[in-house]
Amino acid sequence: MGYRNGKDVLPDYLLKKVQEYIQGELLYIPKEENNRARWGELSGARELYHLRNQKIYKQYNNGVSLDELMVKYSLSEESIRKIVTG
């Protein structure tokens, strides 16, 4: 996230209005909710965890024990249980 000068990006009337509330300080303006990426979407982590969890679920249904899955994926028993119970 980069720093941008308000003079360079805001119309004069809006800059003056913002200056009524804050001057000379940094101001974070968040994205609109409908424009925000969900966790892991940009990095690909969401998809990687989804694929991993599908593998764990299939292996469990094919008879692999919780203990084996815990060791193989370095996850706690609680985490494995959450994945296999959906």
N, C-alpha and C positions, 0 to 999 in steps of 0.2 A: 504494500500500500504506500503510495507516494504522497508527498506533500504538494499541494497546489495552492497558489495564491488566489484568494477570492477575487481580486481585481481582474485576474486573467480569465476567470470562468463564469462569473456572475454578472448579470446586467446591473447597471448602476443602481436602479431602484431597489433591487433585491439585496445588493451589498449594503446599502444604507439601512434597510430594514433589519438585516442580520446584525449590523453594528449597534443597533438599539439594545441588543441583548448581550453581545459579546464583542470585545475588541482586543486585538493583540494576543489572543490565545489560540491554541489549536482546537479545532472543532471537528469531530468525527461525524460524518453524515452517512448513516447506514443505507444499504441497498433496500429497495422495496422488498417485502416478503416474497412476492411472486417472482422476483428476479434472483433470489438467492439460491445458490446450489446447496443441496443437502450434503450432510457430512460424507466425505469420501468420494463424492462424485467427480470432482476435478482431478484428484490424485489417482483414482482407480481403485482405492482401498475398498470401497463399498462392494464392487464387483468381485474383488479377490476374496473377501470374507464370505460373500454369498456362495462362490464356487467351493471354497474350503468347507463350508457348513454342509453343502450338498454331499460332498464326498464323505464327511463324517456320518451323516444321516444314512447314506447307502451302506457304508461299511458296518454300521451298527445293525442295520436290518439284515445284513448278510452274516451276522453272528460274531463280529468283532466285539470284544468286551470293552466296558467302560475304562478299565485300567489300561488296556492296550491303547485305546484312543487318547487317553490322558497323556501317556508317555509319548506317543507318536506326534501329537500336535502341541505338546507342552501347555495343556489347558487343565484347569481344575475340574474336579468331578462335577461341580455345580454348573460350570460352563458347558461341559459335554451334555449333561442332562437337559439343559435348556435347548440345546441344538436338536437333540434326538426326540424331544417331546413336542417340538414345534411351538 
